[in-house]
């Protein structure tokens, strides 16, 4: 039996793109056999213990990447496999690295969920060793930020940060997910990620502060120039179709794939599941490569998620995407009907099935056509139905909602400003926030949403996307007149915290 390579040696091979597994044994890197487990819950616990990786970190990463679903062994768009999305494509081979670290074959890592989780834990431990984490460090979730950011092998460090930030948001919010007949839980906690060398890496919002010229609410991040064709539409080709796609993967993963020169695919837009955030990657005038013979005449919109899992198709995603489609249709005179707003699967010669049977076309087209008007909507400014201590100072700034707003400085104690509303009936509501953006604002402003099971926390970077409604998600709300949305000062991140206005709709 060939001896195992060191973790650092394997990681170096992975960084060089080509990884050749040197062992095919049933032993892991430490020489202990990987026992068969009867549940994925047990697999997380066993892999965490075996490799010294926090169990909750593994679960939060799996949730971010796949919603803890192995999709019956089918790969994602960039070639990611299993609940831990181990990737094999021409420029990234975390799958091969995991094989070399564990002795599991590549085929086993692709199809066996226990091995897949074990391989991911081994990969994370390699990255932790490379980052110099000690045994004491490894017991602290906050110390794992850089290994998590490097886990997927994204070439763009800002996209790597996007994925790591999402994992840590899951850790902060907590998780109770029912998947595959099992329940996966992660207790909510306060986190203070130790960014390591990623502290100097700008987030996508900081790096790409330029917003889209084609659609104001979208961020602009260019796809690799080899993944689309420069054109001069609609002068050379009329635009008369909008094509709806599902990524078969994550938001960050899709952005990274369209930046990858080996992808040979792209779409004009990518929409995030959790809050409907939109990133544009190809200009309208240019031809994205997303739907074969229909490319020249269409605008392509990718949606984070998988066709077999309806949980990815959120209210925030439907509304945000529909507003974009309505804008495109109105701009180019495209009829807002199902003959012109089509599924990828409906394009001539299409071999794909997305967005699949879980996509609610009636709901979506209702929003596209201005229907689906919320049955309830209320805006609460920082006046009447607003309560805050004297620490929240009244101020005025460009981009605020109304004539003023409140702001305060962060402090590690409870001093939230609350917006109250009279919720007509218990149910799920969309919550949006408005604030004036400023470079001196807080990058992790905590918003609290009062749900029947307790407050849920969502962190917002108030340095960007201000002066408009920003979705923070959909939440179960209790009926009655009560505080619904709070803005907390409890954060260790520096910068002014703005409490301006909220909108609640259903």
N, C-alpha and C positions, 0 to 999 in steps of 0.2 A: 504494500500500500504506500503510495507516495505521501510524503509528509505534508502537513497543512502549511500554507503560506501564512506569514504574519498578517494581522489586521491591517497594519499600515502599508505593507507591500501590496496587498490586494487592493486597498483604496487607491494607491498610486496607479495601479493598472487601470482601475475604473476611471480615474481622472484622464488617463490617456486614451479612453474610449474603448480599447480592445481588452477584453478580459477572457482568458482561457481557463476554464475550471480545471484544476489539477487533481482533484479528488472526486470520487463518486462513492463515498461511503455513507453509512447510516449514522455516522457520528458527527456531532457538531464541532465547532472550532476548539472547544475545551476538551474534547474527547468523550463527552457523555452522550449516550444514545438518546435520540429524540423519540420518546414514547408516543404511541398513538393516543390521542385524546378523544373523548366522545362528544365534545362540544367546542364551539369556537370560543365561548367564554373561558373554558379551561385552557384553550390554546394561548389566549392572551396572557393569562396568569403564568402558565408554564414558560413561555418565551421570555416574559419580563424577568422572571426569577433566574432563568438560565443565563441570560446575557446582561443582567444588571441594568435593565431599562425600566423606567417607571411604567407600570401597567396602564395607568390613565393616559399617559402620553401616547402609547401605542393605539389605544381605542380612539382617542381624539384625532390622531393622524388618519386612521382607517375611516373614520366618519367624514373627515374633510375630503379624502380622495375618492371614496366609493360608497359612502353611507353604509359601510360594513357589508358589502354585497360583492360576491366574486363573479357575478354575472355569468354563471355557468361556464366559467373558463374562457369566455370570449374576451379578446383584448380590447382595450380602449383605442381611441383614434391614434395616439402616439405609440401604441404597442405596450400598454401597461396591463399586467395580469394580477388577478386575485384581489382579495380584500385590501391588501397593502399596496397594490398598484406598482409592482416591480416591473421595470421598463426594459424593453429590448427593441432598439431601433438603430439606424446607422450611426447616430451620434451619441447615444446614451445606452449603457448596459448595466443598470443596477441589478437586473435579473442575473446576469452572469457573475457579478460581484458577489451577490448573495449565495450563488451556487458554490463559488470558490471558498467562501467563508464557512459554509455549513456542511458541504459534502452532499447536499441534496442535488439531484439532477435538475437541469433546467425544466424538463417536462414535469417533474414532480412539483417544483415551485409554482408552475403555472396552474396546476389542477388540484393540488392538495392544500386545503385551507390551513391545516396545521403547519405544514412545511412553509407555506407562504408567510404566515405570521412569524415563524421562527427565523426565516431568512431576513425579514424586515428588521427584526430585533437585532440580529447579528450585524446587519448593515449600519443601523443606528449606533450600535456599540463601537463599530469601527470608526465611525465619524466622531464619536465622543472621544475615543482614544487619540485620534488625530488632532482634536481640539485641545487635548491636554487635560480633560476632565479627570479629577481624582475620584476615588471611591466615595468620598464625602460629597463631592460635587454631583455625582450621579444620582444621589438620593434626593436631590433638589430639582424639581421640574423646571424651575426658572433657568437652570444652568444649561439646558438642552437646546436653547434657541438655535445656535449655529448648526449643530448636527441636523436638526429638523429642517432648517433652511436648505441644507445641502442634500437632503435625502433623495429628492427626485432628480437631481442632476441637471437642473435648469442652467442653461448657459448665461442667462441674464440674471444677475444677482438681485435686481429689483423685483423680478417675478418670483424668485426664491423667497424673498421677504414677504411677498403677498401671500404665499402658501403658508409660511411659518406663522404669520400674523393670524391667519384664519384658524390654525390649530390652537393657538393660545387664546383666541376668542372663545373657542369651544370649551377650553379648560376653565375659563372665567365664568361662562354662562352655565356650565354643567350640561349633562346629557342624560336623557332617558329615552332610549331608542329600542323599539321592538323590530327585530329583523331576523328572518330565517327561523322563527319559532323561539328565539332567545331574546332576553332583555339585556341591553348593555347600558350601564350607568356610569357616569363620571360626576363626582360631587363638585359643585361650583366652588370656586376658591378665588382669592385675590392672587393675581400673578404680577410679577415684575420681571419680565424677561431680561436675561443677561445677553445682550446682543453680540458681544465679542467683536470680531472684526466686521460684523454686519452693521455695527453702529455707524460706520462711515458710509454705508450704502444707502442712497436715497430710496424712499418708497416710490412706487409708480406715480402717485399723486404729486410728489415733490419733483421727480425727474421729468415727468411729462405734464407740466402744468398747463401746456397748450391744450385747449379743448378743441373738439372737432369743428372744422369749418362747415361741414355738411349737416351736423346735428348738434346743436348747442349743449345739451345735457351730457353728451358722451365725452369720455376721455380719448385722446388720440395717442395710440401706440402703433407704430408702423410694423406691418408684416415684413418679412424678408423679401427683398425685391425679386428674388427668384421664385416666389410663390404666387405671383399674380402678373398680369400683363398691363403695361402702361397704355392708356387709350385716351380718347377725348370724347367720352359720352356726355350727353346724348347726341353730340354732333355726328359721330361716326356710327354709333349704334343706339337705337331708341331703347329706353329703359321702360319695360312694361310688365315686369313681374317682381314680386317679392317672394323669396323662397325661405321657408321656415325649416330650420335644422335642429337636431339635438346633438351635442358634442360627442356623446359617448365618452365622457370624461369630465374633469373639473375645469373651472373657470381659469385658474392659473395655468393648468396644464394645456388648455387650448391656446391661450396667449403665447405660451412658450413654444408650442408646436408650430404656430403660424410664423414665429420668428426664426424657426429652424430651417436652414437652407435645404435640408434633405426631405422636408415635408412634401413639397410640390402641391400644397393645398392652402387655401385661405378662404375667409369670408369677410364681408365688409364690417360686420359687427359681431360682438360676443356679449351675451347678457348673463349676469350672475343670478343664481337662484335665490339667495338669502334676502337680497334687498333690491334686485332689479338694476344694479349698477351696469352701465353700458360702456364698453371699450370699442372704439372704431379702429380697424387695422388696415383697411384698404379704402381709398377715396372713392366716392361715387363715380367719378369720371373714369376710373380704372376698372379692369375686368378681374374680379376675384375668381379663383378656381375652386368652385364648390358644387357645381351641378352639371358638369358635362356640356352638352350642346346648348344648354340654356344660360350658360355663363354670360355671353355677350349682352343679353337683354335684361339681366336680373340684378337685384340687390340681395345678398345672402345674409341671413341673421342666424347665428349659432346660439343655442341655449344650453347652459351648463346642465349636465345630468345624463341620464341613461333612459332609453325608451321604455325599459321594462319596470321602471320605478316612478310612479306618479308623484311621490313626495318631492321630487326636484321641481315640479311645475307649480310654483307658489303664486299666490295672488300678486305679490310684488313683481314677480317676473312677468306675468300676463299683462299687467297694467303698463309696466315700463316698455315692454316689447311692442305692445299694441300702439302706444303713443308714438314710438319710432316708426312703425309701419304706416300709421296714419300720415305722419309727416312726409315719408317717402312718396306715398301715393298722391298726396296733394301737390307735392313739388313737381312731379313728373306727369300728372294727369292720369294716373293709373286708377281704374275703377276699383273701389273698395269691395271686392267680392271674391268668392272662392275660385273663380276662374283666373284671377290675377294675383291673389295671395295664396300660394300653393305650398304643399308639403314637398320636401325633398323627394319623397317616394312617388309623388305625382308628376314629376318632371319627365319628359320623353326619354326613354331609354334608361331610367333610373334603376339601380340595383340596390339602393338603400331603402330602409323601412322607416326612417325618422320623419317627423317627430313621434310617430307611432300611435297606437290606439289610446294611450293615456293622455294625449294632448286634447284639451277641450276646445274644439273649433268653434262651437256656438258661443261659448264664453269669450273667446279671443276675438272673434269677428264682431261681437257686440261691442267690445271695447274699441276696436279699430274704427267702427262706425259711429262712435260717440254715444252708443247705447251703453248698457251696463252702468248707467249713472248710479253712484252710490245711493243706497236707500237711506243712508244716514251719513252726514259729514258735518264736522264742527271744527272751527279754527279757534284756538285759545291763545290769545296774545298775552304778553306779560302785564296784563291789567287785571280787571275784576276777579276772574276765577283763577288767580295766581297768588301763591303765598311763598314768601321767602324772608329770611332774616335780614337784618340791616347790613350784613356783610355783602349782600348782592346790591351793587351800586347801579343806579340808573345812568345810562350812557346813550350816546348817539353815534352811529357810524354808517358809512355807505353800505348798501346791501342788506340793511336790517328790515324786518317786517314791521310796518307801521312807523310810528314817530320815534320810538326808542326801543331799547332792550336793557337787560340787566347783565352785569358780569361780576365775576369774583375770581379770586386767586385760589389755587389748589391748596388743600390742607388734609392731613390724614385723620379726619374725624367726620362725623355725620352732620352735614349742613346742606341738605338738598333744597332746591327751589322746585315747587310742585305746580303743575298745571292740572286743574280739575275740569271734569266734564260730566254731563248727565247722559250716561250710556243707556239707550232705550231698552236693550234686551241683552241678555247674556249671549255671547257668541265670539266669533273671530273678527278682528278689526285690523285694518292697515293703519300703522302709526308713522307719520312723517314729521320731520323737524325742520325748522328754519333758523338760520343764524347768519350774522355777517362774518365773512371769512377774513382772516388777517394772518400774516406770517407769524405774529406774536401769540396767536391763539394756541390752545392746548391740542396736542396731537392725539390724545386718548381721553376725550371728554366722556365721562360715564353718564349715559341716559338710563333711567330706571323706569320700567313699565310694571305697574301694579296688576298682577294677574291673580286669579283665584288660588293659585298654589304658591304665591309669594312673588317678590320683586324679581324681574329678569333684567339683567344689565347688558347694554349694548354700548360699545365704545365707538366714538365718532371722531375723526380727524377734522377739527374745526379750522384748520389752516387752508382747507380747500373745499370746493363744491358749495360754497356759501351763496347767499342771495337767491336761493331757490328751495323748493321742497325736496328733502332728502329722505328716502324711505329707510327706516331702521328695522322694518320687518312687520310681520303679522302676528297678533297675540290674542289669546283668549282673555276677554274682559268680562267682569261681572256687571250686572245691571245696576243702575242707580247713580246718584250724584256723588262723586267721590274723587280724590286725587288719582289721576291716571298715569301721568308722565312726569317724572322728576329729572332734574339735572343735578348731579352730585358734584361736590368739590373733592370727594375722596379719591385722589389719585396722586401718585408720586411723580407724575410727569409735569414738568414746568409749562407755564403758558396760561393766558387768560381763558376762563371758562364762560361761555356765552349762554344765557337763557333768554330766548327771543320769542318763539312761537311754536306751537305744535298743531298738527291737523290729524284728526281721527276720523276714519271713514269705513263704511262697510258696503 
